Amino acid sequence: MDRFEELQVFVAVIQQGSLAGAARLLQRSPPVITRTLSALESRLGTTLIERTTRQLAPTEAGWRLFEQARQLLSDYHSALDSAHHSGLQGLLRITAPVPFGRLHIMPLVNAFLQQHPEMQIEVVLSDSYQDLIENGLDIALRIGELQDSSMVARKVGSVRSTLVASPDYLQRAGAPSHPSELTQHAVITSLRHTREWRFAQDLRVRILPRLRVNDIESQLETLRGGQGIGRLLSYQVLGDLREGRLIHLLPEWEPAPLPVQLVTQRVKNMTPKVRQFWEFALEQLPSLPCFVADKLKAAPDS
């Protein structure tokens, strides 16, 4: 096995988290993967991966080699793409939250595929955090502050946490005039929400949900049916507010807007396919009508 293939094996072991995973990915036998890794460590005179019965953990030297080897392999495949294809080609993997992805990322992906018919795209829609490196993803759409400061992010807009209820519910129960009055109302939330809602002026209100569900559309259907007050992101309720199915409550008490950001591992030395979609998304996403102004309204004195 040549030294370039050694690096392929080494990078695959770390990305897959196991020797067996690397073997499946590269379609080689586990003993070949083990021998290749051992030969590389022997030639370099250092341990690259600490092995236990349960997991593999790169050493400091291993992490340094991994970053450089991954870049080398990426540049190699990029060079091949440029040499053999006049248009974009290859697989691009993108992740986004489920509702936002369905409403806004999928139309973007479809338009991109029409422009680049030789491209393949995988879209992972998930409301749970998807690590780009661990899951082999190229680009993510994140709502809220980033968990990983090492990622490259570009803000494309903002959304707010918005209180809503149906006209029917408000006719029966009345509309709250202050966040503290929510304790007297039926509250519908998602399973991800905490039992405490935060508002402007650092006001916090303890809530006891009447219903909690793990699906945004089910939550919206319950709210449209007049079962209580809910709190969702502004883009999720935009259509219902425009059509009058839901009413916006206490807008002056909304907390600071949440950033919507496009995220990737790096901008410098991007592969052509990643750069093309990155620039396309940065051009298209800021014009979405679902985004709100960042300027906060001043909440009244409580």
Salt bridges, closest charged atoms under 4 A:
GLU5 OE2 - ARG28 NH2 3.12
GLU6 OE1 - ARG43 NH2 2.28
GLU41 OE1 - ARG51 NH2 3.03
GLU60 OE2 - ARG64 NH1 3.37
GLU67 OE1 - ARG70 NH2 2.70
GLU122 OE1 - ARG93 NE 2.65
ASP168 OD2 - ARG172 NE 3.36
GLU196 OE1 - ARG204 NH1 3.68
ASP202 OD1 - ARG204 NE 3.93
GLU217 OE2 - ARG224 NH1 2.90
GLU221 OE2 - ARG224 NH1 2.54
ASP240 OD1 - ARG224 NE 2.73
ASP240 OD1 - ARG245 NE 2.61
GLU254 OE1 - ARG160 NE 3.71
GLU254 OE2 - HIS248 NE2 2.50
GLU279 OE2 - ARG275 NH1 3.63
ASP294 OD2 - LYS155 NZ 2.64
